[in-house]
Amino acid sequence: MVHTYVDLAPKGKPVYLYTFDEDDQELKKAKQVLWGDWLKVDEGHDYTQVGPGWTAIIWAPKTKKIIYYIKTEHTSNQRPLEIIFLDVGQGDGAVLITPEDGAKEKIMVIDAGEGHNMSTFLNGRFKAYRGFDFEAAVITHPDKDHYLGFKDIFADHDIGFKTIYQNGLVERPVTGTFEKLGGVTEDGNTGVFYIKDLATEKAHIVTHFSDDSTFGKKVFPPVMFNALNNPKIQDFKMLSIDPDHSVHRNGRAYMPGFHPVPSKKYSIEVLGPVVEYDANDNPQLKRISSNYGKTKNGHSIILRLHFGKYKVLFGGDLNVPAEKYLLTHYSDLDSFPSKSNPNYQTMLDESSKWFKSEIMKVCHHGSEKVTDEFMKVVNPACFVISSGDEEGHVHPRPDLLGRLGKFGRGKSPVILSTELQRSTRENEDQEKVEELKNHIDELIDTAQPEEDFVDSIKDKISHLGRTNVDVYGAVYLKTDGERLITAFKFEEQSDKKKWFYYEYKIDDDGELHLC
């Protein structure tokens, strides 16, 4: 199958597919496409009508088979690495697709939200052209707005993952808070509490989640049970900075299979959770707060993608105590210094070597409970917030948005939110509501209504019951290591005006510019 990819046009210009109008004998714009979009080439096409400089492609080759044309100069044999920060409502869910072609391509799902949006996206994006054999699923931590969307995905035996990664904290089907993680143990010498019973390998997942008769109404265990019983899911591992859980190169930890090698321009660094060790050299995670939620959130898997000149940080659900813990760890300090302390600037300087990134997936859906110091250290030019409506946390917090702008890089830091980029209808169809009311009145007066009449009422009810989301707020990031864009769809539904994007470049002096 011969195919090509959409290239990035210069100066932010949009790229289009065209159709040939037989009546006017000319090409006309039909669809806007985005950098990296996959296009099937129509082999042996007759270009007599359109002339040179065009490539014919087949749109929807397995269904409609429509012929479109694209300027050949707007195509490329190379595609960018792609990250889709999916609109999963209140929660996190992202898909990373490496730039290799064919069987060498790797796809990783980082969290899956709480509902069905991730499952729907995976089915629509990947089923037709490559099936469902993915590299990895990452559950950054056991909060249901990060993991529950995996429940149906893992239950589908057509979907496979080479490895399911988690942060070592898995919630057993027992009552309590820290008891669900196996409890905490106090260090007799320091008085610090630690979680020691970590789920580091598949055997631990089998021990805790192979018997579903013990689950009751617990939410996390069925997710793991479904994964254990899926024959296409191969392995389960803890992911952390521990050498047993990651690949170490030059003093840094990387995801297995994503460590630096000469043949690849990208790698994925692991920055959290930070594993400590007891007197017997056994791994443990510090109870960073007496609050259960803050501890399990604070030990989120933190990833930093490196690709050429760019870095992208996945911030999980970090919070104030977690960020202070990480900043002191990576600056080799025993405690978090005050601003007047000389170690304060040292902490910022040293930590920036680990966390500074051009793009940041904002911690905890835009919660205000983050530190200025962590934002200063990351100092991104673009923030991506994953949040949703109908939640009680007021995410993203308005004061947090102001702080992001303050600590972002450049004159105009870009703040993108899956919730704010989403388009919803203000009102449902009032005309259909009135029609339905009239039909109900008629139905009351009719002893034996016609079947078609009843069906029309059902259709109108279904119409009114549809989702009120017209355009989901997914944020797309694409980069080849030299160029980078962040893109989202226009709220209006138009094939010719579909995408809005920001383009970034880093010059020879290392300065980042918004094109």
Beta strands, then each sheet from edge to edge (+ up, - down):
strand 1: 3-6
strand 2: 15-21
strand 3: 26-33
strand 4: 38-41
strand 5: 54-59
strand 6: 66-71
strand 7: 75-76
strand 8: 81-85
strand 9: 93-97
strand 10: 107-112
strand 11: 133-139
strand 12: 160-166
strand 13: 185-186
strand 14: 193-195
strand 15: 233-238
strand 16: 247-249
strand 17: 252-254
strand 18: 266-272
strand 19: 276-277
strand 20: 283-286
strand 21: 302-307
strand 22: 310-314
strand 23: 359-361
strand 24: 382-385
strand 25: 414-417
strand 26: 423-424
strand 27: 469-471
strand 28: 475-479
strand 29: 483-489
strand 30: 499-506
strand 31: 512-514
sheet 1: 6+ 5- 4+ 1- 7+
sheet 2: 2+ 3-
sheet 3: 15+ 12+ 11+ 10+ 9- 8+ 28- 29+ 30- 31+
sheet 4: 13+ 14- 20+ 19-
sheet 5: 16+ 17-
sheet 6: 18+ 21- 22+ 23+ 24+ 25+
sheet 7: 26+ 27-
end
